Amino acid sequence: MKKEKKIYVKQLFYELLLKWKQIVVCMIVFAVLANIFFCIKYYMAIQKTVAEQQENTQEIDISSYKDALSETDAKLVEDYFQMYKKHRETYDKILEYYDESIKINLDPGCIPAVNIEYKIDNCEESEDFVDTLMFQVENNAVAKKIINELELDTQESYIWELVKFEDMRDATSTTNSNVVLQEEEGSSFVLLVQILAPDTKTAEGMAKILNEEVLARSSDLKDKYGNFSIEAMKQISTSIVDKDLMTQQHDYSSRLNNLKTYFENLRSSMTEGQESYFDALIENYEAEDEVVPDSDIVEEVTVGEKPEMQYINIKYIILGLAVGFILSAAYACLPYIFGNKLAVLEEVSDYYGLSLLGTMEDDRKKKESKLTQKINLVFDRNRYNNTKEEKAQLICTQVLMALRKVKAEKVYLASTIDTDEINRVEREIVEKLGKSGIKATIGNMLLYRQDALEGLMAEEYIVIVEKLGSSNLEDIYKEIEICNNYNVMPIGVVIVEK
C-alpha cells in the first residue's frame, strides 16, 4: 500500500556527512571568493577615499596671486577677506534657517492654526506652572514623534517655533470672547496652547500629539503644584495673521539682500589682481570647510593618510564558509527531501509495505576513506560486516524459505530499471536459487517492455530488485500494482546500495 513519503532525519544527516568532501571543498571555494570580493571592494573604496582626500584637502596655490600684488594691496585684500568671512557665516546661518524652519516659510497673512484652551483648577504656586509645563512638553522626544508621525522635513528644534504656551492671566487683551478667565482664590486659570502649521491637517495632527503630552506631563507635576485638575475646554481650528512673523520675514530678507550688496561692494573696489587673490582666498576657505566622507570599508583612514591594502578579512572568510556550507548542504539534501528516487532502505516497508530481503553492494563502489568508515560505524551501517557472498546467500535463503512454505518451484525477478548492477545481482540470485532447485526468471523494465510483462503473467511470485538513488518511487508503486492486478505475490525487495 502506497503511503505519504517520510523524511528520515537520521538518514538525512547521514547522507549529509557522507558528502563531507564536497561540502568542505564548496566551503573553501566560497571563502576564497568572499575574500576576493572583499579585496576588490576594499581596493575600490581605497581608490575612492584617496581621490576624495586629494580633492577635499587640495589647497589652492595662492602664493602666485599674492606675489603679483604689492604688500599694501595684499594686506588690503586679506582685510577684505576677513570681513567677507565674518559676514559669510551670518549669511549661511540665515540661509540654513530658511531651509530648515517651517515657521519662517509660512504665509503670515493666513496661517493655519489650532487653539487648545485648558482650564486648571486648584493649582498651588501657579505663577510658574505654565513655564514648568512648557519645559516638560517641549523636548526632542516629543518633537521627533511629531516629525515622524506627520512626516515633516525639519529638525526637532524648529518644531517648537510653531507652538506657544500662554497663561491667559498675563494676556492684556484677547479677541476670543469665549476665553473666560475664572479665578477662584487665585488658583484657577486658563492656559492657551496655540499650534501653527503649513496646513490645517498638520496643525490638527500636532494638536492631537501635544494634547496627549500636556495631559500626561501635567499628572507628573502634581507633587509640586498640588492635586490640581486640568481639562481641555475647547479646541478650535482657525487661521491667523501674524504681524511679528511678517516683520521677521522682512527683516531676514533685508539682511540677506544687504549682505549680497555688501559682498558685491567689496569686489567693486578691487582691481583685477586684487579680485583674483580675493577669489583664491575664498576658494581655499570653502575647500577647508568641506567634510571628507566616511567609507563603509576603510573606517580608520584619516585625511592625509594613504590607506594600506588589506588582503585578508576574517569576517568575509567566515561569511563565505557559512554560505558555502549552506549551499552545499542544500544541494545535498534537497534531492533527498524533494526527489522522487528511492533514497532510504526503510521506504520499502514504510512506503510499500513490503519486506526488505537484504542489500547488495555496487561492484563499482569506491573504497571508503577512514572518515567515511567512522561515519558508518557511528550510524551502525556495518554492524555485521558480511561479505557479498554471505549477503547473497542470506537473500536466497529467505526467498527459498518463502517459496517452500507455499510449495512453489519458481520465482520471477524484476526491476523498474535495467542496469549492470541490477543484472549482476539478479544473475547471482538466479544462480544460487538454481542450485537449490528453484527456477528463477529475470524480467527487467517491467513497465516498459512487453516481454517482461508477459513473463510476469506466467508467474505467481516475484522478487523486486531496485537500486538506491536510481529507482523511481512511482515506478515501483506501479510495478507493485501490476503484480496485484495479475495476482503475482511480491516476496520482498532486494536493494542494491550506492
C-alpha positions in Angstrom: 0.0 0.0 0.0 1.3 3.4 -1.0 1.8 6.0 1.8 3.0 9.5 2.1 6.7 9.9 1.8 8.5 10.5 5.1 11.7 12.4 5.8 14.1 10.4 7.8 16.2 12.9 9.8 18.8 10.4 10.8 19.3 9.2 7.3 19.3 12.8 6.0 22.1 13.7 8.5 24.0 10.5 7.4 23.7 11.4 3.7 25.0 14.9 4.6 28.0 13.6 6.4 28.9 11.2 3.6 29.3 14.2 1.3 31.8 15.9 3.7 34.4 16.2 0.9 32.1 18.1 -1.4 30.9 20.3 1.5 34.5 21.2 2.6 35.5 21.9 -1.0 32.5 24.2 -1.5 33.1 26.0 1.8 36.8 26.7 0.8 35.8 27.9 -2.6 33.2 30.3 -1.3 35.6 31.5 1.4 38.2 32.3 -1.2 35.5 34.0 -3.4 34.3 36.1 -0.5 37.8 37.2 0.4 38.4 38.1 -3.2 35.2 40.1 -3.2 36.4 41.9 -0.1 39.8 42.7 -1.7 38.1 44.2 -4.8 35.6 46.2 -2.7 38.4 47.3 -0.3 40.6 48.4 -3.2 37.8 50.3 -4.8 37.0 52.0 -1.5 40.7 52.9 -1.1 40.8 54.5 -4.6 37.6 56.4 -3.9 38.9 57.6 -0.5 42.2 58.7 -1.8 40.5 60.6 -4.7 38.2 62.3 -2.2 41.1 63.1 0.1 43.1 64.6 -2.8 40.0 66.6 -3.9 38.9 67.8 -0.5 42.3 68.5 1.0 43.9 70.1 -2.0 44.7 73.7 -1.2 44.6 76.4 -3.7 48.1 77.7 -4.5 47.5 81.4 -3.6 51.2 82.4 -3.5 51.3 83.4 -7.2 48.3 85.7 -6.7 49.8 87.3 -3.6 53.2 87.8 -5.2 51.5 89.6 -8.1 50.4 92.4 -5.7 52.2 94.9 -3.6 52.4 94.3 0.1 49.9 97.0 0.8 47.4 95.7 -1.8 47.8 92.1 -0.5 47.2 93.3 3.1 44.1 95.2 1.9 42.7 92.1 0.2 43.3 90.0 3.3 41.4 92.5 5.4 38.6 92.4 2.9 38.6 88.6 3.1 38.4 88.7 6.9 35.3 90.9 6.7 33.9 88.7 4.0 34.4 85.6 6.1 32.7 87.1 9.1 29.6 88.2 7.2 29.5 85.0 5.1 29.0 83.0 8.3 25.9 85.2 9.1 24.7 84.8 5.6 25.0 81.0 5.7 23.2 80.8 9.0 20.2 82.8 7.6 20.1 80.6 4.5 20.2 77.4 6.7 17.4 78.8 8.8 15.3 79.4 5.7 15.9 75.9 4.5 15.1 74.1 7.8 12.5 76.3 9.6 8.8 75.7 8.9 7.6 78.9 10.5 9.7 81.3 8.5 8.2 79.9 5.3 4.6 80.3 6.4 2.3 82.9 4.8 1.9 85.5 7.7 -1.4 86.7 6.2 -3.1 83.3 6.6 -1.5 80.8 8.9 -3.5 77.6 9.7 -3.7 77.3 13.5 -5.2 75.3 16.3 -6.0 76.8 19.7 -6.5 74.5 22.7 -7.8 76.0 25.9 -7.2 74.2 29.2 -8.9 75.1 32.5 -6.6 74.5 35.5 -8.3 74.4 39.0 -6.8 74.2 42.5 -3.2 74.8 41.3 -0.9 75.8 44.2 2.0 78.2 43.4 0.6 78.6 39.9 2.7 81.5 38.9 5.4 79.4 37.2 3.2 76.4 36.3 3.0 77.3 32.6 6.7 77.7 32.3 7.3 74.4 34.0 4.7 72.5 31.9 6.2 74.0 28.7 9.7 72.9 29.8 8.3 69.4 30.3 6.5 69.2 27.0 9.0 70.9 24.7 11.7 68.2 24.4 13.4 66.4 21.5 11.5 63.2 22.0 8.1 64.9 21.5 9.4 66.9 18.6 10.8 63.7 17.0 7.4 62.0 17.5 5.7 64.9 15.7 8.2 64.8 12.8 7.9 61.0 12.4 4.1 60.7 12.6 3.4 63.7 10.4 6.4 63.1 8.1 7.8 66.6 8.4 11.1 67.6 6.8 12.7 69.6 9.6 14.8 69.4 12.7 13.4 68.9 16.2 14.4 72.4 17.4 12.3 74.1 14.7 9.1 72.4 15.8 8.8 74.5 19.0 8.8 77.7 16.9 5.3 76.6 15.9 4.0 76.1 19.5 3.1 78.8 22.0 2.0 78.3 25.7 0.2 81.3 27.1 -1.1 81.9 30.6 -4.3 83.9 30.0 -3.9 85.8 33.2 -0.9 87.5 31.6 -2.8 88.4 28.4 -3.6 92.1 28.3 -6.3 91.6 25.7 -8.0 88.8 23.7 -10.1 88.7 20.6 -11.6 85.4 21.7 -14.7 86.3 23.7 -15.1 82.6 24.6 -11.9 82.6 26.7 -13.2 83.4 30.2 -10.7 83.9 32.9 -12.0 82.3 36.1 -10.1 82.9 39.3 -11.1 81.1 42.4 -9.0 82.2 45.2 -6.2 82.8 42.7 -5.7 79.1 42.0 -7.8 78.7 38.8 -6.8 80.0 35.4 -7.0 79.3 31.6 -4.0 78.0 29.6 -3.9 78.6 25.9 -1.8 76.4 23.6 -1.5 77.7 20.1 -0.1 75.5 17.2 0.9 76.9 13.8 1.5 74.7 10.7 1.7 74.8 6.9 -1.8 73.4 6.6 -4.8 72.6 8.8 -4.3 68.8 8.7 -0.7 69.2 10.1 -1.9 71.6 12.7 -4.6 69.2 13.9 -2.1 66.3 13.9 0.3 68.3 16.1 -2.5 69.4 18.4 -3.5 65.8 19.0 0.0 64.8 20.0 0.6 67.9 22.1 -2.8 67.4 23.9 -1.7 63.9 24.9 1.7 65.2 26.1 0.1 68.1 28.1 -2.3 65.9 30.0 0.4 63.2 30.6 3.0 65.7 31.8 0.5 67.6 34.0 -0.1 64.5 36.1 3.7 64.4 36.8 3.6 67.9 38.3 1.0 67.2 41.0 3.7 66.6 43.6 4.9 70.2 43.1 1.6 72.0 42.4 -0.8 70.0 44.5 -3.7 67.9 43.4 -4.9 70.3 40.7 -7.2 69.4 37.8 -6.6 70.2 34.2 -9.3 69.9 31.5 -9.3 70.7 27.8 -12.3 73.0 27.4 -12.2 73.5 23.7 -10.1 73.1 20.5 -10.6 75.5 17.6 -9.1 75.2 14.1 -8.7 78.6 12.6 -6.3 80.8 10.7 -4.4 83.8 12.0 -2.5 86.8 10.8 1.0 87.0 12.4 2.4 90.5 12.1 5.5 89.5 14.1 6.3 86.8 11.5 5.7 89.2 8.7 8.2 91.6 10.3 10.7 88.8 10.9 10.5 87.6 7.3 11.0 91.2 6.1 14.0 91.6 8.4 15.7 88.4 7.3 15.1 89.2 3.6 16.6 92.6 4.1 19.6 91.2 5.9 20.2 88.7 3.0 19.9 91.5 0.4 22.2 93.8 2.4 24.8 91.0 2.7 24.7 90.3 -1.0 25.1 94.0 -1.7 28.0 94.1 0.8 29.8 91.2 -1.0 29.3 93.0 -4.4 30.7 96.3 -3.0 33.8 94.5 -1.7 34.6 93.3 -5.2 33.7 96.6 -6.9 36.5 98.4 -5.1 39.2 95.9 -6.1 41.5 95.8 -9.1 41.6 92.7 -11.3 44.7 91.4 -9.5 43.2 92.0 -6.1 40.0 90.2 -7.1 42.0 87.2 -8.3 43.7 87.0 -4.9 40.4 87.5 -3.1 38.7 84.7 -5.1 41.7 82.3 -4.3 41.3 83.0 -0.6 37.6 82.3 -0.8 38.1 79.1 -2.7 40.7 77.9 -0.3 38.4 78.8 2.7 35.5 76.9 1.2 37.6 73.8 0.5 38.8 73.7 4.1 35.1 73.6 5.3 34.3 70.5 3.2 34.0 67.2 5.1 35.7 64.1 3.9 33.0 61.4 3.6 33.5 58.2 5.6 33.9 54.9 3.7 32.0 51.8 4.8 35.1 49.7 4.3 38.1 51.9 5.0 37.0 53.0 8.5 40.3 54.1 10.0 41.6 56.3 7.2 42.2 59.9 8.1 42.9 62.9 5.9 46.4 62.9 4.6 47.0 59.1 5.2 47.5 56.7 2.3 45.5 53.7 3.2 47.2 50.3 3.0 45.7 47.4 1.1 44.3 44.5 3.2 44.3 41.1 1.6 42.6 39.0 4.3 39.3 39.7 6.1 38.2 37.2 8.7 34.6 38.4 8.6 34.2 37.8 4.9 36.0 34.5 5.1 33.6 33.3 7.8 30.7 34.6 5.8 32.0 32.7 2.7 32.4 29.5 4.7 28.8 29.8 6.0 27.4 30.5 2.6 29.4 27.6 1.1 28.1 25.2 3.8 24.5 26.3 3.4 24.5 26.0 -0.4 26.4 22.7 -0.5 24.2 21.2 2.3 21.1 22.4 0.5 22.4 20.8 -2.8 23.0 17.6 -1.0 19.7 17.5 0.9 17.1 18.9 -1.5 17.2 16.0 -3.9 16.7 13.7 -0.9 13.8 15.7 0.5 12.0 16.6 -2.7 13.3 14.0 -5.1 11.3 11.0 -6.3 14.0 8.4 -6.1 14.4 5.5 -3.7 16.7 7.1 -1.1 16.2 5.1 2.2 16.0 1.4 2.9 13.1 2.0 5.2 11.0 3.3 2.4 10.5 -0.3 1.1 8.4 -1.2 4.2 7.0 2.3 5.1 6.1 3.3 1.5 5.1 0.0 0.0 4.5 -2.3 3.0 7.0 -4.9 1.6 9.7 -6.9 3.3 13.3 -6.0 2.8 15.1 -9.3 1.9 18.5 -7.8 2.0 21.0 -5.4 0.4 23.8 -5.9 -2.1 26.7 -3.5 -2.8 27.5 -2.0 -6.1 30.7 -3.5 -7.6 31.8 -0.1 -8.7 31.6 1.3 -5.1 34.9 3.1 -4.3 37.0 2.3 -1.3 35.8 4.1 1.7 38.0 6.7 3.4 38.8 6.4 7.1 36.4 9.2 8.0 33.6 7.6 6.0 34.3 4.3 7.8 34.0 6.1 11.1 30.7 7.7 10.0 29.4 4.3 9.0 30.5 3.0 12.4 28.7 5.8 14.3 25.5 5.2 12.3 25.8 1.4 12.7 25.9 0.9 9.0 28.4 -2.0 9.1 27.0 -3.9 12.1 27.5 -7.4 10.7 30.1 -6.6 8.0 29.0 -9.6 5.9 30.8 -10.3 2.6 29.0 -10.1 -0.8 28.7 -13.9 -0.9 27.2 -14.1 2.5 24.7 -11.3 1.7 23.6 -13.0 -1.5 23.2 -16.4 0.3 21.0 -14.8 3.0 18.8 -13.3 0.4 18.4 -16.6 -1.5 17.7 -18.4 1.8 14.8 -16.1 2.6 13.4 -16.5 -0.9 13.8 -20.2 -0.7 12.0 -20.4 2.6 9.1 -18.3 1.3 8.7 -20.5 -1.8 8.9 -23.8 0.1 6.3 -22.5 2.5 3.8 -22.3 -0.3 5.3 -25.2 -2.2 6.4 -23.1 -5.2 9.2 -24.1 -7.6 9.8 -20.9 -9.5 10.0 -17.2 -8.9 10.2 -14.0 -11.1 13.0 -11.4 -10.6 12.0 -7.9 -11.9 13.1 -4.3 -11.6 11.9 -0.9 -12.9 15.4 -0.2 -14.3 17.9 -2.2 -16.3 21.5 -1.5 -15.2 24.7 -3.6 -15.0 24.5 -3.7 -11.2 20.8 -4.8 -11.2 21.6 -7.6 -13.8 24.7 -8.8 -11.8 22.7 -9.1 -8.6 19.8 -10.8 -10.3 22.1 -13.3 -12.1 23.8 -14.1 -8.8 20.4 -14.8 -7.1 19.3 -16.9 -10.1 22.4 -19.0 -9.9 22.1 -19.7 -6.2 18.4 -20.4 -6.4 19.1 -22.8 -9.3 21.4 -24.8 -7.1 18.5 -25.3 -4.7 16.1 -26.5 -7.4 14.3 -23.2 -7.8 13.7 -21.8 -11.3 14.2 -18.0 -11.4 13.4 -15.8 -14.4 14.6 -12.3 -15.0 12.3 -9.6 -16.4 13.6 -6.0 -16.0 11.9 -2.8 -17.2 8.6 -4.3 -16.3 6.7 -1.1 -17.1 8.2 -0.5 -20.5 9.0 -4.0 -22.0 6.3 -6.3 -23.4 8.3 -9.5 -22.9 8.9 -8.7 -19.3 5.2 -8.1 -18.7 4.3 -11.3 -20.5 6.8 -13.2 -18.4 5.2 -11.8 -15.2 1.7 -13.1 -16.2 3.0 -16.7 -16.1 4.4 -16.4 -12.6 2.9 -16.5 -9.1 5.7 -15.0 -7.0 8.1 -12.1 -7.6 11.2 -10.7 -6.0 11.7 -6.9 -6.8 15.3 -5.7 -7.2 15.9 -1.9 -7.1 18.8 0.5 -6.7 19.1 3.3 -4.1 19.2 6.7 -5.8 18.2 5.4 -9.2 14.8 3.6 -8.9 11.8 5.8 -9.1 9.3 5.6 -6.3 6.3 6.0 -8.5 7.5 3.4 -10.9 8.0 0.9 -8.1 4.4 1.6 -6.9 3.1 1.0 -10.5 5.2 -2.2 -10.6 3.5 -3.5 -7.4 0.1 -2.5 -8.7 0.7 -4.6 -11.9 1.7 -7.6 -9.7 -1.5 -7.2 -7.7 -3.6 -7.0 -10.9 -2.1 -10.3 -12.2 -2.2 -12.0 -8.7 1.5 -12.2 -8.5 2.6 -12.0 -4.9 5.8 -10.0 -4.0 8.0 -12.0 -1.7 10.1 -8.9 -0.9 12.6 -6.4 -2.2 16.4 -6.6 -2.7 18.2 -3.2 -2.7 21.4 -2.5 -4.4 23.2 0.2 -2.4 25.2 3.0 -3.9 
